[in-house]
Amino acid sequence: MALVLDGSNGTTGNLANGDLQVNGVTVGKGGGTLASSTSVGASAGAATQTIGYNTSVGYQANKITTTGYSNTAVGASALEANISGASNTVVGASSGQLNTGNSNSVLGAYAFQANTSGEAMWLLV
């Protein structure tokens, strides 16, 4: 269950296994409701995560990560289509957006946007 606050009416409920949504922005555990994951932003961490340890901050950050774990995505669409990449840290709008690699550190808007095989790389743009 999710608690939704939209400014026009209030709803109460148990948030033990759900997220909080305020004016379309979700704060909580993400799609997998795993206690080890944190998501802040509309569609952030939205996929059903099976492993966890992901931190997603920003609109659609880590949106479809399902089996990837230990990822940190900060920025709109950061690691958005990262399905299975693990141990990545990306900061910047659309950084690592199509990533499938592991153990990458990326800083900068649009940096490493289409990485499909690079691993253990450091990129600063």
DSSP file (Angstrom, degrees, kcal/mol; ACC not computed):
  #  RESIDUE AA STRUCTURE BP1 BP2  ACC     N-H-->O    O-->H-N    N-H-->O    O-->H-N    TCO  KAPPA ALPHA  PHI   PSI    X-CA   Y-CA   Z-CA
    1    1 A M              0   0    0      0, 0.0     2,-0.4     0, 0.0    16,-0.1   0.000 360.0 360.0 360.0 144.2    0.0    0.0    0.0
    2    2 A A        -     0   0    0     16,-0.2     2,-0.6    10,-0.1    18,-0.2  -0.926 360.0-133.6-116.7 143.3    1.2    3.5   -0.7
    3    3 A L  E     -a   20   0A   0     16,-1.7    18,-3.0    -2,-0.4     2,-0.5  -0.866  27.1-161.8 -93.1 123.3    0.2    6.7    1.1
    4    4 A V  E     -a   21   0A   0     -2,-0.6     7,-0.6    16,-0.2     2,-0.5  -0.928  14.0-177.2-114.7 126.4   -0.6    9.3   -1.4
    5    5 A L  E     +aB  22  10A   0     16,-3.1    18,-2.6    -2,-0.5    19,-0.2  -0.974  12.4 162.1-119.9 115.6   -0.7   13.1   -0.6
    6    6 A D        -     0   0    0      3,-1.0     4,-0.1    -2,-0.5    -1,-0.1   0.296  56.5-108.3-119.2  10.4   -1.8   15.2   -3.5
    7    7 A G  S    S+     0   0    0      2,-0.4     3,-0.1     1,-0.1    -2,-0.0   0.166 108.6  69.0  87.6 -19.8   -2.8   18.5   -1.8
    8    8 A S  S    S+     0   0    0      1,-0.3     2,-0.3     0, 0.0    -1,-0.1   0.734 109.7   3.7-104.1 -27.0   -6.5   18.0   -2.4
    9    9 A N        -     0   0    0     -5,-0.0    -3,-1.0     2,-0.0     2,-0.4  -0.987  66.4-126.8-152.8 161.0   -7.3   15.1   -0.1
   10   10 A G  B     -B    5   0A   0     -2,-0.3     2,-0.4    -5,-0.1    -5,-0.1  -0.886  16.1-168.0-114.3 143.4   -5.5   13.0    2.5
   11   11 A T        -     0   0    0     -7,-0.6     2,-0.3    -2,-0.4    -2,-0.0  -0.986   7.0-156.5-126.9 137.7   -5.3    9.2    2.6
   12   12 A T        +     0   0    0     -2,-0.4     2,-0.3    -9,-0.1   -10,-0.1  -0.851  27.2 134.9-112.6 152.5   -4.1    7.3    5.5
   13   13 A G        -     0   0    0     -2,-0.3     2,-0.5   -12,-0.1   -10,-0.1  -0.981  56.0 -71.6-176.4 175.4   -2.7    3.8    5.4
   14   14 A N        -     0   0    0     -2,-0.3     3,-0.3     1,-0.1    -2,-0.0  -0.747  32.3-171.5 -86.4 123.6    0.0    1.4    6.6
   15   15 A L    >   +     0   0    0     -2,-0.5     3,-1.1     1,-0.2    -1,-0.1   0.191  50.7 115.3 -99.8  15.8    3.3    2.1    4.9
   16   16 A A  T 3  S+     0   0    0      1,-0.3    -1,-0.2     3,-0.0    -2,-0.0   0.863  95.8  16.0 -55.2 -38.6    5.1   -1.0    6.2
   17   17 A N  T 3  S+     0   0    0     -3,-0.3    -1,-0.3   -16,-0.1     2,-0.2   0.051 122.1  67.7-122.9  24.5    5.5   -2.4    2.7
   18   18 A G  S <  S-     0   0    0     -3,-1.1     2,-0.3    15,-0.0   -16,-0.2  -0.665  70.9-109.6-133.8-172.3    4.8    0.6    0.6
   19   19 A D        -     0   0    0     -2,-0.2   -16,-1.7     9,-0.1     2,-0.5  -0.729  24.6-116.7-118.0 166.2    6.1    4.0   -0.5
   20   20 A L  E     -aC   3  27A   0      7,-3.0     7,-3.1    -2,-0.3     2,-0.5  -0.892  25.9-164.4-103.0 134.0    5.0    7.6    0.2
   21   21 A Q  E     -aC   4  26A   0    -18,-3.0   -16,-3.1    -2,-0.5     2,-0.5  -0.979   8.1-179.2-124.2 123.9    3.9    9.7   -2.7
   22   22 A V  E >  S-aC   5  25A   0      3,-2.7     3,-2.1    -2,-0.5   -16,-0.2  -0.971  74.8 -26.0-123.8 115.9    3.7   13.5   -2.5
   23   23 A N  T 3  S-     0   0    0    -18,-2.6   -17,-0.1    -2,-0.5    -1,-0.1   0.866 128.2 -46.5  48.6  43.3    2.5   15.3   -5.6
   24   24 A G  T 3  S+     0   0    0      1,-0.2     2,-0.6   -19,-0.2    -1,-0.3   0.373 113.7 116.5  86.0  -4.6    3.7   12.6   -7.9
   25   25 A V  E <   -C   22   0A   0     -3,-2.1    -3,-2.7    17,-0.1     2,-0.4  -0.873  54.3-148.3-100.8 125.0    7.1   12.2   -6.2
   26   26 A T  E     -C   21   0A   0     -2,-0.6    15,-3.1    -5,-0.2     2,-0.4  -0.739  14.4-175.0 -96.7 138.2    7.7    8.8   -4.6
   27   27 A V  E     +CD  20  40A   0     -7,-3.1    -7,-3.0    -2,-0.4     2,-0.3  -0.995  44.3  62.0-129.1 123.7    9.9    8.3   -1.5
   28   28 A G  E    S- D   0  39A   0     11,-2.8    11,-3.3    -2,-0.4    -9,-0.1  -0.954  95.4 -36.5 166.2-143.8   10.5    4.8   -0.3
   29   29 A K  S   >S-     0   0    0     -2,-0.3     5,-0.5     1,-0.3     3,-0.4   0.533  76.2-127.5 -96.0 -10.1   12.0    1.4   -1.2
   30   30 A G  T > 5 -     0   0    0      9,-0.2     3,-1.5     1,-0.2    -1,-0.3  -0.375  52.9 -35.3  88.4-172.8   11.2    1.3   -4.9
   31   31 A G  T 3 5S+     0   0    0     14,-3.5    17,-0.2    16,-0.4    -1,-0.2   0.748 135.8  49.3 -60.4 -30.0    9.4   -1.4   -6.9
   32   32 A G  T 3 5S-     0   0    0     15,-0.5    -1,-0.3    13,-0.4    -2,-0.1   0.518  94.0-138.7 -89.0  -4.0   10.8   -4.4   -5.0
   33   33 A T  T < 5 +     0   0    0     -3,-1.5     2,-0.5     1,-0.2    -3,-0.1   0.828  43.8 162.0  46.3  39.0   10.0   -3.0   -1.5
   34   34 A L    > < -     0   0    0     -5,-0.5     3,-2.1     1,-0.1    -1,-0.2  -0.752  43.9-138.5 -88.4 130.8   13.4   -4.2   -0.3
   35   35 A A  T 3  S+     0   0    0     -2,-0.5    -1,-0.1     1,-0.3    -2,-0.1   0.709 101.4  62.3 -60.9 -20.2   14.5   -2.6    2.9
   36   36 A S  T 3  S+     0   0    0     15,-0.1     2,-0.3    -7,-0.0    -1,-0.3   0.519  94.9  73.8 -85.4  -4.9   18.1   -2.4    1.5
   37   37 A S    <   -     0   0    0     -3,-2.1     2,-0.4    16,-0.2    18,-0.2  -0.830  60.4-163.0-111.7 149.6   17.0   -0.1   -1.4
   38   38 A T  E     - e   0  55A   0     16,-2.5    18,-2.9    -2,-0.3     2,-0.4  -0.998   7.6-177.3-132.2 131.3   16.1    3.6   -1.3
   39   39 A S  E     +De  28  56A   0    -11,-3.3   -11,-2.8    -2,-0.4     2,-0.4  -0.994   7.7 175.7-132.6 134.5   14.2    5.5   -4.0
   40   40 A V  E     +De  27  57A   0     16,-2.7    18,-3.0    -2,-0.4   -13,-0.2  -0.947  49.6  44.6-136.8 114.5   13.3    9.2   -4.2
   41   41 A G  S >  S-     0   0    0    -15,-3.1     3,-1.8    -2,-0.4     2,-0.2  -0.442  94.4 -55.1 133.7 154.6   11.6   10.6   -7.3
   42   42 A A  T 3  S-     0   0    0      1,-0.3    18,-2.5    -2,-0.2    19,-0.2  -0.435 124.7  -5.6 -61.5 124.7    8.9    9.8   -9.8
   43   43 A S  T >  S+     0   0    0      1,-0.2     3,-1.4    -2,-0.2     2,-0.3   0.524  93.1 152.7  65.0  10.1    9.5    6.3  -11.2
   44   44 A A  T <  S-     0   0    0     -3,-1.8    -1,-0.2     1,-0.3    18,-0.2  -0.539  77.4  -5.4 -69.4 129.9   12.9    6.1   -9.4
   45   45 A G  T 3  S+     0   0    0     16,-2.6   -14,-3.5    -2,-0.3   -13,-0.4   0.814  90.5 153.0  57.6  32.3   13.7    2.5   -8.7
   46   46 A A    <   +     0   0    0     -3,-1.4    18,-0.2   -16,-0.2    17,-0.1   0.759  36.7  89.1 -69.9 -28.1   10.3    1.5  -10.1
   47   47 A A  S    S-     0   0    0     16,-1.9     2,-1.1    15,-0.4   -15,-0.5  -0.244  94.6 -94.3 -69.7 159.1   11.1   -2.0  -11.4
   48   48 A T        -     0   0    0    -17,-0.2     2,-0.3   -16,-0.1    -1,-0.1  -0.635  45.9-152.4 -74.3 105.0   10.7   -5.0   -9.1
   49   49 A Q        -     0   0    0     -2,-1.1    18,-0.2    -4,-0.2    17,-0.1  -0.628  16.1-171.9 -83.6 135.4   14.1   -5.4   -7.7
   50   50 A T  S    S+     0   0    0     16,-2.8    17,-0.1    -2,-0.3    -1,-0.1   0.613  81.6  25.2-103.0 -14.4   15.1   -8.9   -6.7
   51   51 A I  S    S-     0   0    0     15,-0.5     2,-0.2    17,-0.3    18,-0.1   0.771  86.1-172.2-115.9 -52.8   18.5   -8.2   -5.0
   52   52 A G  B     +j   69   0B   0     16,-0.6    18,-1.3    14,-0.2    19,-0.2  -0.623  44.3 128.2 100.9-154.7   18.5   -4.6   -3.7
   53   53 A Y        +     0   0    0      1,-0.2     2,-0.4    -2,-0.2   -16,-0.2   0.746  52.9 138.3  61.0  28.5   21.2   -2.4   -2.2
   54   54 A N        -     0   0    0     16,-0.2   -16,-2.5    15,-0.1     2,-0.5  -0.831  40.8-160.3-104.5 141.0   20.3    0.3   -4.8
   55   55 A T  E     -ef  38  72A   0     16,-2.9    18,-3.0    -2,-0.4     2,-0.5  -0.984  12.9-178.2-119.6 121.0   20.0    4.0   -4.1
   56   56 A S  E     +ef  39  73A   0    -18,-2.9   -16,-2.7    -2,-0.5     2,-0.5  -0.971   6.0 172.7-126.2 117.9   18.0    5.9   -6.7
   57   57 A V  E     +ef  40  74A   0     16,-2.9    18,-2.9    -2,-0.5   -16,-0.2  -0.963  46.9  34.6-130.1 114.9   17.5    9.7   -6.5
   58   58 A G  S >  S-     0   0    0    -18,-3.0     3,-2.2    -2,-0.5   -18,-0.1  -0.397  99.0 -42.3 126.6 157.6   15.8   11.6   -9.3
   59   59 A Y  T 3  S-     0   0    0      1,-0.3    18,-3.2    -2,-0.1    19,-0.2  -0.324 125.9 -10.3 -54.4 120.8   13.1   11.3  -11.9
   60   60 A Q  T >  S+     0   0    0    -18,-2.5     3,-1.5     1,-0.2    -1,-0.3   0.619  89.2 162.7  60.5  18.8   13.4    7.7  -13.5
   61   61 A A  T <  S-     0   0    0     -3,-2.2   -16,-2.6     1,-0.3   -15,-0.2  -0.488  75.6  -4.6 -65.0 132.9   16.8    7.1  -11.8
   62   62 A N  T >  S+     0   0    0     16,-2.7     3,-1.0   -18,-0.2   -15,-0.4   0.832  91.1 163.1  53.5  34.1   17.5    3.3  -11.8
   63   63 A K  T <   +     0   0    0     -3,-1.5   -16,-1.9     1,-0.2    18,-0.2   0.857  67.2  22.6 -57.8 -45.2   14.0    2.9  -13.3
   64   64 A I  T 3  S+     0   0    0     16,-2.1     2,-0.4    15,-0.3    -1,-0.2   0.125  79.5 137.0-116.4  23.9   14.2   -0.6  -14.7
   65   65 A T    <   +     0   0    0     -3,-1.0    18,-0.2     1,-0.2    19,-0.1  -0.567  16.2 158.3 -67.2 122.8   17.0   -2.2  -12.6
   66   66 A T  S    S+     0   0    0     17,-1.8   -16,-2.8    -2,-0.4   -15,-0.5   0.755  73.9  12.4-115.4 -45.8   15.8   -5.7  -11.8
   67   67 A T  S    S+     0   0    0     16,-1.7    17,-0.2   -18,-0.2     2,-0.1   0.487  99.2 105.6-113.6  -6.0   18.8   -7.9  -11.0
   68   68 A G        -     0   0    0     15,-1.6   -16,-0.6    14,-0.2   -17,-0.3  -0.441  51.7-170.6 -70.3 149.6   21.5   -5.2  -10.7
   69   69 A Y  B     +j   52   0B   0     15,-0.3    18,-2.6     1,-0.1    19,-0.3  -0.922  52.0  29.4-140.8 163.4   22.6   -4.5   -7.1
   70   70 A S  S    S+     0   0    0    -18,-1.3     2,-0.3    -2,-0.3   -16,-0.2   0.821  78.9 148.2  55.7  37.4   24.7   -2.0   -5.1
   71   71 A N        -     0   0    0    -19,-0.2   -16,-2.9    16,-0.2     2,-0.5  -0.788  34.7-160.7-100.7 144.6   24.1    0.8   -7.6
   72   72 A T  E     +fg  55  89A   0     16,-2.8    18,-2.9    -2,-0.3     2,-0.5  -0.982  12.8 178.8-124.1 118.4   23.8    4.5   -6.8
   73   73 A A  E     +fg  56  90A   0    -18,-3.0   -16,-2.9    -2,-0.5     2,-0.5  -0.978   3.5 176.9-123.9 120.6   22.1    6.7   -9.3
   74   74 A V  E     +fg  57  91A   0     16,-2.2    18,-2.8    -2,-0.5   -16,-0.2  -0.972  47.2  44.1-126.9 116.8   21.7   10.4   -8.7
   75   75 A G  S >  S-     0   0    0    -18,-2.9     3,-2.1    -2,-0.5   -18,-0.1  -0.380  96.7 -54.3 130.7 151.8   20.1   12.6  -11.4
   76   76 A A  T 3  S-     0   0    0      1,-0.3    18,-3.0    -2,-0.1   -16,-0.2  -0.368 124.5  -3.4 -57.8 126.1   17.1   12.5  -13.8
   77   77 A S  T >  S+     0   0    0    -18,-3.2     3,-1.8     1,-0.2    -1,-0.3   0.578  88.4 160.2  64.9  14.1   17.3    9.2  -15.8
   78   78 A A  T <  S-     0   0    0     -3,-2.1   -16,-2.7     1,-0.3   -15,-0.2  -0.507  78.9  -7.1 -65.3 130.2   20.6    8.2  -14.3
   79   79 A L  T >  S+     0   0    0     16,-2.1     3,-1.5    -2,-0.2   -15,-0.3   0.775  92.0 155.7  51.0  30.2   21.1    4.5  -14.8
   80   80 A E  T <  S+     0   0    0     -3,-1.8   -16,-2.1     1,-0.3    18,-0.1   0.883  71.8  29.3 -54.8 -46.2   17.5    4.5  -16.2
   81   81 A A  T 3  S+     0   0    0     16,-3.1     2,-1.0    -4,-0.3    -1,-0.3   0.060  82.5 131.0-106.5  24.5   17.8    1.4  -18.3
   82   82 A N    <   +     0   0    0     -3,-1.5   -14,-0.2     1,-0.2    18,-0.2  -0.682  25.2 168.1 -76.8 103.0   20.4   -0.4  -16.2
   83   83 A I  S    S-     0   0    0     -2,-1.0   -17,-1.8    16,-0.4   -16,-1.7   0.926  73.6  -0.2 -85.7 -48.2   18.8   -3.9  -15.9
   84   84 A S  S    S+     0   0    0    -17,-0.2   -15,-0.3    15,-0.2    16,-0.1   0.461  89.3 125.5-126.4  -3.0   21.6   -6.0  -14.5
   85   85 A G        -     0   0    0     14,-0.4     2,-0.3   -17,-0.2    17,-0.2  -0.321  43.7-157.5 -60.6 141.6   24.7   -3.8  -14.1
   86   86 A A        +     0   0    0    -18,-0.2    17,-2.5     1,-0.2    18,-0.2  -0.882  56.2  15.4-125.9 154.5   26.0   -3.9  -10.5
   87   87 A S  S    S+     0   0    0    -18,-2.6     2,-0.3    -2,-0.3   -16,-0.2   0.827  80.6 148.5  58.2  39.5   28.2   -1.8   -8.2
   88   88 A N        -     0   0    0    -19,-0.3   -16,-2.8    15,-0.2     2,-0.4  -0.800  32.6-163.2-103.0 145.6   27.9    1.4  -10.4
   89   89 A T  E     +gh  72 105A   0     15,-2.8    17,-2.9    -2,-0.3     2,-0.4  -0.974  17.2 170.7-127.4 116.4   27.9    5.0   -9.1
   90   90 A V  E     -gh  73 106A   0    -18,-2.9   -16,-2.2    -2,-0.4     2,-0.4  -0.985  12.3-176.1-130.2 138.6   26.6    7.6  -11.5
   91   91 A V  E     +gh  74 107A   0     15,-1.9    17,-2.9    -2,-0.4   -16,-0.2  -0.981  46.9  58.3-134.4 120.5   25.8   11.3  -10.8
   92   92 A G  S >  S-     0   0    0    -18,-2.8     3,-2.0    -2,-0.4   -18,-0.1  -0.375  89.9 -62.2 136.4 146.8   24.3   13.5  -13.5
   93   93 A A  T 3  S-     0   0    0      1,-0.3    17,-3.0    -2,-0.1   -16,-0.2  -0.325 119.6  -6.4 -56.7 128.5   21.2   13.7  -15.7
   94   94 A S  T >  S+     0   0    0    -18,-3.0     3,-1.5     1,-0.2    -1,-0.3   0.565  91.7 155.4  60.3  12.9   21.1   10.7  -18.0
   95   95 A S  T <  S+     0   0    0     -3,-2.0   -16,-2.1     1,-0.3    -1,-0.2  -0.505  73.8   0.8 -69.6 136.0   24.5    9.5  -16.9
   96   96 A G  T >  S+     0   0    0     15,-2.3     3,-1.8    -2,-0.2    -1,-0.3   0.745  86.9 156.3  60.3  24.4   24.9    5.7  -17.5
   97   97 A Q  T <  S+     0   0    0     -3,-1.5   -16,-3.1     1,-0.3    17,-0.2   0.828  74.6  26.4 -54.9 -40.8   21.4    5.7  -18.9
   98   98 A L  T 3  S+     0   0    0     15,-2.9    -1,-0.3    14,-0.3    16,-0.1   0.073  91.3 151.6-110.0  22.6   21.8    2.5  -21.0
   99   99 A N    <   +     0   0    0     -3,-1.8   -16,-0.4     1,-0.1   -14,-0.4  -0.195  20.6 162.6 -59.7 139.6   24.5    1.0  -18.8
  100  100 A T        +     0   0    0     15,-0.6    16,-0.2   -18,-0.2    -1,-0.1   0.273  50.5 100.1-130.6   1.6   24.9   -2.8  -18.6
  101  101 A G        -     0   0    0     14,-0.3     2,-0.3   -16,-0.1    18,-0.2  -0.221  64.6-124.1 -83.1 175.8   28.5   -2.8  -17.2
  102  102 A N  S    S+     0   0    0    -17,-0.2    18,-2.3    15,-0.2    19,-0.3  -0.865  74.7  14.5-121.7 153.7   29.7   -3.3  -13.6
  103  103 A S  S    S+     0   0    0    -17,-2.5     2,-0.3    -2,-0.3   -15,-0.2   0.820  79.1 150.4  58.2  40.8   31.8   -1.3  -11.2
  104  104 A N        -     0   0    0    -18,-0.2   -15,-2.8    16,-0.2     2,-0.5  -0.806  34.0-157.3-103.4 145.2   31.8    2.0  -13.0
  105  105 A S  E     +hi  89 122A   0     16,-2.7    18,-2.8    -2,-0.3     2,-0.4  -0.989  19.6 176.8-121.3 121.9   32.0    5.5  -11.5
  106  106 A V  E     -hi  90 123A   0    -17,-2.9   -15,-1.9    -2,-0.5     2,-0.4  -0.983  12.5-178.3-133.1 133.9   30.6    8.3  -13.6
  107  107 A L  E     +hi  91 124A   0     16,-2.1    18,-2.7    -2,-0.4   -15,-0.2  -0.975  45.7  56.7-134.6 120.3   30.2   12.0  -13.0
  108  108 A G  S >  S-     0   0    0    -17,-2.9     3,-1.8    -2,-0.4   -17,-0.1  -0.288  85.1 -72.2 135.5 142.7   28.6   14.4  -15.4
  109  109 A A  T 3  S+     0   0    0      1,-0.3   -15,-0.2    -2,-0.1     3,-0.1  -0.377 117.4   0.1 -60.2 132.3   25.4   15.0  -17.3
  110  110 A Y  T >  S+     0   0    0    -17,-3.0     3,-1.3     1,-0.2    -1,-0.3   0.496  93.7 152.2  66.1   6.9   25.0   12.5  -20.2
  111  111 A A  T <  S-     0   0    0     -3,-1.8   -15,-2.3     1,-0.3   -14,-0.2  -0.445  71.7  -2.1 -68.6 138.3   28.4   10.9  -19.3
  112  112 A F  T >  S+     0   0    0    -17,-0.2     3,-1.5    -2,-0.1   -14,-0.3   0.789  85.8 158.5  54.9  30.5   28.7    7.2  -20.2
  113  113 A Q  T <  S+     0   0    0     -3,-1.3   -15,-2.9     1,-0.3   -14,-0.1   0.832  70.5  30.2 -57.8 -38.1   25.1    7.4  -21.5
  114  114 A A  T 3  S+     0   0    0     -4,-0.2     2,-0.3   -17,-0.2    -1,-0.3  -0.038  78.6 151.0-115.4  31.9   25.3    4.4  -23.8
  115  115 A N    <   +     0   0    0     -3,-1.5   -15,-0.6     1,-0.2   -14,-0.3  -0.478   6.8 162.2 -65.0 123.2   27.8    2.1  -22.0
  116  116 A T  S    S+     0   0    0     -2,-0.3    -1,-0.2   -17,-0.2   -17,-0.0   0.494  75.0  10.3-120.2  -8.1   27.1   -1.5  -22.9
  117  117 A S  S    S+     0   0    0    -16,-0.0   -15,-0.2     2,-0.0    -2,-0.1   0.519  86.0 118.6-144.9 -12.8   30.3   -3.3  -22.0
  118  118 A G        -     0   0    0    -17,-0.1     2,-0.3     2,-0.0   -18,-0.1  -0.365  39.4-175.8 -64.8 136.2   32.7   -1.0  -20.1
  119  119 A E        +     0   0    0    -18,-0.2   -16,-0.2     1,-0.2   -15,-0.1  -0.974  56.4  10.4-135.1 149.7   33.6   -2.3  -16.6
  120  120 A A  S    S+     0   0    0    -18,-2.3     2,-0.3    -2,-0.3   -16,-0.2   0.877  89.0 146.9  54.2  44.1   35.6   -0.9  -13.7
  121  121 A M        -     0   0    0    -19,-0.3   -16,-2.7    -3,-0.1     2,-0.5  -0.782  41.7-150.1-110.5 154.2   35.9    2.5  -15.4
  122  122 A W  E     +i  105   0A   0     -2,-0.3     2,-0.4   -18,-0.2   -16,-0.2  -0.992  19.2 179.0-121.3 123.4   36.1    6.0  -13.9
  123  123 A L  E     -i  106   0A   0    -18,-2.8   -16,-2.1    -2,-0.5     2,-0.5  -0.985   9.4-179.7-132.9 125.1   34.7    8.8  -16.1
  124  124 A L  E      i  107   0A   0     -2,-0.4   -16,-0.2   -18,-0.2   -18,-0.0  -0.986 360.0 360.0-123.6 120.5   34.6   12.5  -15.2
  125  125 A V              0   0    0    -18,-2.7   -17,-0.2    -2,-0.5    -1,-0.1   0.378 360.0 360.0-113.9 360.0   33.1   14.8  -17.7
